[in-house]
Amino acid sequence: MYNRFIIGISYVSILVIYLCCHMVHRIYILILVVTGVLACASILVRNMDYYVLPNYERPFHPRYENLKPSGYESHGIGILGTAMIMAGVVLYSTRKRVKFFSRVGKIKNVLEFHIFLCLLGPMLVMYHTTFKFGGIVAVSFWSMMAVAASGIVGRYLYVQLPKGIHGNELTVNELEEESRALLARLESEYGLAPKIIHSLDALTVSKKPLELMTTAEMLWYMLLSDITRRSQLKKINNYLRRQSVDSHFIKKIAHVAGEQIILKRRIAFLEKIQNLFHYWHVVHLPFSIIMFVILIVHVGVAVTFGYTWIW
């Protein structure tokens, strides 16, 4: 009796810790999103009357000296944005490539903070330019925007790569083992017949076999599946009700079935996503290098001509 009590307390403790960690991560993401949105919105609202003016009218604006690219406010915003981009790149690269830091925090959390810095940073740099792009700086700016845009694509591909609890990528064998465990859970824990399980798969599967899809078809299918996730779960719920499954278990079964569908998709697409992620790095890196090279030139020229902000 005492042992069962201890085991029960242990399970409850693990569940509480898991839920707390899950909530902390959601709060962390919410803070990043709210901070980024408020920062961009506050600058835009504060200076909108200047940004909407044609270039030839801006010198007559009462805050022109402060808001022009070399002005106190815009210059400071540009420095802050540049510092955020550099910090984001250095932080993530150090965590990913330097062995000493390999155990410092979860790579997923570091990546999310890297994305936050490298999305907000370019927005601040755009405010620094006051939406005027020209000359060699324009090459750096559009390279920066290409890096930010490709970063969003890269983040989506990164999420599609299945990972273990420590952030390491899983193999096909590990995924198939996990898939078998979910199937066994549906059969043993919820008593679903193989016929019903097969029908659940058929509700959301593509007419074309996943293994035969081209890269473009794969990306479209993944995106569409993610967008229609709620409607897919609704289909599963409705089907289970028609099969007279115990209503107390329907929500849990639908959740497990949804995980099983995602796993099958990941098994089928794993190699293609890995290849695509490799090619993404080939595109992402050159734009990053171009951006930083021209940025260094831009900063060097600005300092040479005396644009040193508050120093």
C-alpha positions as CSV (number, residue, x, y, z in Angstrom):
1,M,0.0,0.0,0.0
2,Y,2.8,2.4,1.0
3,N,4.7,1.6,-2.3
4,R,1.6,2.3,-4.4
5,F,1.2,5.6,-2.6
6,I,4.8,6.6,-3.3
7,I,4.4,5.6,-7.0
8,G,1.2,7.6,-7.2
9,I,2.8,10.6,-5.7
10,S,5.8,10.3,-8.1
11,Y,3.5,10.1,-11.1
12,V,1.6,13.2,-9.9
13,S,4.8,15.1,-9.3
14,I,6.1,14.3,-12.8
15,L,2.8,15.4,-14.3
16,V,2.9,18.7,-12.4
17,I,6.5,19.4,-13.4
18,Y,5.7,18.6,-17.0
19,L,2.7,20.9,-17.0
20,C,4.6,23.7,-15.3
21,C,7.5,23.4,-17.8
22,H,5.0,23.4,-20.7
23,M,3.3,26.6,-19.3
24,V,6.6,28.3,-18.7
25,H,7.6,27.7,-22.3
26,R,4.3,29.1,-23.5
27,I,4.7,32.2,-21.3
28,Y,8.2,32.6,-22.7
29,I,7.0,32.5,-26.3
30,L,4.1,34.9,-25.4
31,I,6.6,37.4,-23.9
32,L,8.8,37.3,-27.0
33,V,5.8,37.8,-29.3
34,V,4.3,40.6,-27.2
35,T,7.6,42.4,-26.8
36,G,8.3,42.3,-30.6
37,V,4.8,43.5,-31.6
38,L,4.7,46.3,-29.0
39,A,8.2,47.5,-29.9
40,C,7.4,47.7,-33.7
41,A,3.9,49.1,-33.1
42,S,5.0,51.8,-30.7
43,I,7.7,53.1,-33.0
44,L,5.4,53.1,-36.0
45,V,2.5,54.9,-34.2
46,R,4.9,57.4,-32.7
47,N,6.5,58.3,-36.0
48,M,3.8,57.5,-38.6
49,D,3.3,61.2,-39.5
50,Y,7.0,61.3,-40.6
51,Y,7.2,58.0,-42.4
52,V,4.2,58.7,-44.6
53,L,5.7,62.0,-45.9
54,P,7.3,62.1,-49.4
55,N,11.1,62.5,-49.2
56,Y,11.0,66.1,-50.4
57,E,8.7,67.1,-47.5
58,R,10.6,65.3,-44.7
59,P,13.2,68.1,-44.1
60,F,10.3,70.4,-43.1
61,H,8.9,68.0,-40.5
62,P,9.5,69.4,-36.9
63,R,11.3,66.2,-35.8
64,Y,13.3,65.7,-39.0
65,E,16.7,66.2,-37.2
66,N,15.7,63.4,-34.8
67,L,14.1,61.0,-37.2
68,K,16.4,61.1,-40.3
69,P,18.6,58.0,-40.5
70,S,21.6,59.9,-38.9
71,G,19.3,61.5,-36.3
72,Y,19.4,60.7,-32.6
73,E,16.3,58.4,-32.5
74,S,16.6,56.7,-35.8
75,H,20.4,56.1,-35.4
76,G,19.8,54.6,-32.0
77,I,17.1,52.3,-33.3
78,G,19.5,51.2,-36.1
79,I,22.3,50.4,-33.6
80,L,19.9,48.5,-31.4
81,G,18.5,46.5,-34.3
82,T,22.1,45.7,-35.6
83,A,23.1,44.7,-32.1
84,M,20.1,42.3,-31.8
85,I,20.9,40.7,-35.1
86,M,24.6,40.1,-34.2
87,A,23.7,38.9,-30.7
88,G,21.1,36.5,-32.2
89,V,23.6,35.0,-34.7
90,V,26.5,34.7,-32.2
91,L,24.2,33.2,-29.5
92,Y,22.8,30.5,-31.6
93,S,26.0,29.7,-33.5
94,T,27.9,29.5,-30.2
95,R,25.3,27.2,-28.6
96,K,25.2,25.0,-31.7
97,R,28.9,24.7,-32.6
98,V,30.9,25.2,-29.5
99,K,31.1,22.0,-27.5
100,F,31.5,23.8,-24.2
101,F,28.0,25.3,-24.5
102,S,26.3,22.2,-25.9
103,R,24.6,21.5,-22.5
104,V,23.6,25.1,-21.8
105,G,19.8,25.3,-22.2
106,K,17.7,23.5,-24.8
107,I,18.7,24.2,-28.4
108,K,15.0,24.7,-29.2
109,N,14.7,27.6,-26.7
110,V,18.0,29.2,-28.0
111,L,16.7,28.9,-31.6
112,E,13.4,30.6,-30.6
113,F,15.3,33.5,-29.0
114,H,17.6,33.7,-32.1
115,I,14.5,34.0,-34.3
116,F,13.1,36.7,-32.0
117,L,16.3,38.8,-32.2
118,C,16.7,38.2,-35.9
119,L,13.2,39.2,-36.8
120,L,12.9,42.2,-34.5
121,G,16.4,43.4,-35.4
122,P,15.7,43.8,-39.1
123,M,12.4,45.6,-38.3
124,L,14.3,48.1,-36.2
125,V,16.9,48.5,-38.9
126,M,14.0,49.3,-41.3
127,Y,12.8,52.0,-39.0
128,H,16.4,53.3,-38.9
129,T,16.4,53.7,-42.7
130,T,13.0,55.5,-42.5
131,F,11.9,53.3,-45.4
132,K,14.5,54.8,-47.7
133,F,16.7,52.2,-49.5
134,G,19.4,53.1,-52.0
135,G,23.0,52.4,-52.9
136,I,25.1,49.6,-51.5
137,V,23.2,49.8,-48.2
138,A,20.1,48.6,-50.1
139,V,22.0,45.3,-51.0
140,S,22.7,44.8,-47.3
141,F,19.0,45.6,-46.4
142,W,17.5,43.2,-48.9
143,S,20.0,40.5,-48.0
144,M,18.9,41.0,-44.4
145,M,15.3,40.7,-45.3
146,A,16.1,37.6,-47.4
147,V,17.9,36.1,-44.3
148,A,14.8,36.9,-42.1
149,A,12.4,35.5,-44.6
150,S,14.4,32.3,-45.2
151,G,14.7,32.1,-41.4
152,I,11.0,31.7,-41.1
153,V,11.0,29.0,-43.8
154,G,13.9,27.3,-42.0
155,R,12.1,27.4,-38.7
156,Y,9.1,25.6,-40.3
157,L,11.4,22.9,-41.8
158,Y,13.2,22.6,-38.5
159,V,9.9,21.9,-36.7
160,Q,9.1,19.1,-39.2
161,L,12.3,17.3,-38.3
162,P,11.4,14.9,-35.4
163,K,13.5,15.3,-32.3
164,G,14.0,13.5,-29.0
165,I,13.8,14.9,-25.5
166,H,17.4,16.3,-25.8
167,G,16.8,17.9,-29.2
168,N,18.6,15.3,-31.2
169,E,17.1,14.3,-34.5
170,L,15.3,10.9,-34.5
171,T,16.0,8.2,-37.1
172,V,13.4,6.3,-39.2
173,N,13.7,3.3,-36.9
174,E,13.1,5.3,-33.8
175,L,10.0,7.0,-35.5
176,E,8.6,3.6,-36.5
177,E,9.1,2.3,-33.0
178,E,7.2,5.3,-31.6
179,S,4.5,4.7,-34.2
180,R,4.1,1.1,-33.2
181,A,3.8,2.2,-29.5
182,L,1.0,4.6,-30.4
183,L,-0.8,1.9,-32.4
184,A,-0.5,-0.5,-29.4
185,R,-1.8,2.2,-27.1
186,L,-4.9,2.6,-29.3
187,E,-5.6,-1.1,-29.3
188,S,-4.8,-2.0,-25.7
189,E,-5.6,1.1,-23.7
190,Y,-8.7,2.2,-25.7
191,G,-9.7,-1.2,-27.2
192,L,-10.0,0.1,-30.8
193,A,-10.2,-2.6,-33.4
194,P,-7.6,-2.6,-36.2
195,K,-10.3,-1.8,-38.7
196,I,-11.3,1.4,-36.9
197,I,-7.6,2.4,-36.6
198,H,-7.1,1.9,-40.3
199,S,-10.2,4.0,-41.0
200,L,-8.8,6.8,-38.8
201,D,-5.7,6.9,-41.0
202,A,-7.8,7.0,-44.2
203,L,-9.8,10.1,-43.0
204,T,-6.8,12.4,-43.3
205,V,-4.4,10.6,-45.6
206,S,-3.6,12.0,-49.1
207,K,-5.0,10.2,-52.2
208,K,-1.4,10.2,-53.5
209,P,1.0,8.0,-51.5
210,L,3.2,10.2,-49.4
211,E,6.4,8.5,-50.6
212,L,5.7,9.4,-54.2
213,M,5.1,13.1,-53.7
214,T,7.5,15.6,-55.2
215,T,9.2,18.2,-52.9
216,A,6.6,20.9,-53.9
217,E,3.7,18.5,-53.3
218,M,5.2,17.6,-50.0
219,L,5.5,21.2,-48.8
220,W,2.0,22.0,-49.9
221,Y,0.6,18.9,-48.3
222,M,2.4,19.7,-45.0
223,L,1.2,23.3,-45.0
224,L,-2.3,22.3,-45.8
225,S,-2.3,19.6,-43.1
226,D,-1.1,22.1,-40.5
227,I,-3.7,24.7,-41.5
228,T,-6.6,22.1,-41.5
229,R,-5.4,20.3,-38.3
230,R,-8.6,21.3,-36.3
231,S,-10.9,20.1,-39.1
232,Q,-9.0,16.8,-39.3
233,L,-9.4,16.2,-35.5
234,K,-13.1,17.1,-35.9
235,K,-13.4,14.4,-38.6
236,I,-11.8,11.9,-36.3
237,N,-14.1,12.9,-33.4
238,N,-17.2,12.5,-35.6
239,Y,-16.1,9.1,-36.9
240,L,-15.5,7.8,-33.4
241,R,-18.9,8.9,-32.3
242,R,-20.5,7.1,-35.2
243,Q,-18.6,3.9,-34.1
244,S,-20.2,4.2,-30.7
245,V,-16.8,4.7,-29.0
246,D,-17.1,5.7,-25.3
247,S,-17.5,9.4,-25.2
248,H,-15.1,9.8,-22.3
249,F,-12.3,8.5,-24.4
250,I,-13.0,10.2,-27.7
251,K,-10.9,13.3,-27.1
252,K,-7.9,11.3,-25.9
253,I,-8.2,8.8,-28.8
254,A,-8.4,11.7,-31.3
255,H,-5.2,13.2,-29.8
256,V,-3.3,9.9,-30.0
257,A,-4.6,9.3,-33.5
258,G,-3.5,12.8,-34.5
259,E,0.0,12.0,-33.2
260,Q,0.0,8.8,-35.2
261,I,-0.9,10.6,-38.4
262,I,1.9,13.2,-37.9
263,L,4.4,10.4,-37.2
264,K,3.5,8.6,-40.4
265,R,3.9,11.9,-42.3
266,R,7.3,12.4,-40.7
267,I,8.5,8.9,-41.5
268,A,7.5,9.3,-45.2
269,F,9.0,12.8,-45.6
270,L,12.1,12.5,-43.3
271,E,14.7,12.1,-46.0
272,K,13.2,14.8,-48.2
273,I,12.9,17.3,-45.3
274,Q,16.5,16.6,-44.3
275,N,17.7,17.2,-47.9
276,L,15.6,20.4,-48.1
277,F,17.0,21.6,-44.8
278,H,20.5,21.1,-46.1
279,Y,19.8,23.1,-49.2
280,W,18.1,25.8,-47.1
281,H,21.5,26.2,-45.2
282,V,23.2,26.7,-48.6
283,V,20.8,29.6,-49.4
284,H,20.6,31.1,-45.9
285,L,24.4,31.3,-45.2
286,P,25.5,33.4,-48.3
287,F,22.8,36.0,-47.7
288,S,24.0,36.2,-44.1
289,I,27.6,36.7,-45.1
290,I,26.7,39.4,-47.7
291,M,24.6,41.2,-45.1
292,F,27.3,41.3,-42.5
293,V,30.1,42.3,-44.9
294,I,28.1,45.3,-46.2
295,L,27.0,46.1,-42.7
296,I,30.6,46.3,-41.6
297,V,31.4,48.6,-44.5
298,H,28.3,50.8,-43.7
299,V,29.3,51.1,-40.1
300,G,32.9,51.9,-41.0
301,V,31.9,54.6,-43.4
302,A,29.4,56.1,-40.9
303,V,32.1,56.2,-38.2
304,T,34.7,57.7,-40.6
305,F,32.3,60.6,-41.5
306,G,31.5,61.3,-37.8
307,Y,28.1,59.6,-37.4
308,T,28.9,58.1,-34.0
309,W,25.5,58.7,-32.2
310,I,26.1,59.6,-28.5
311,W,29.8,58.9,-28.4
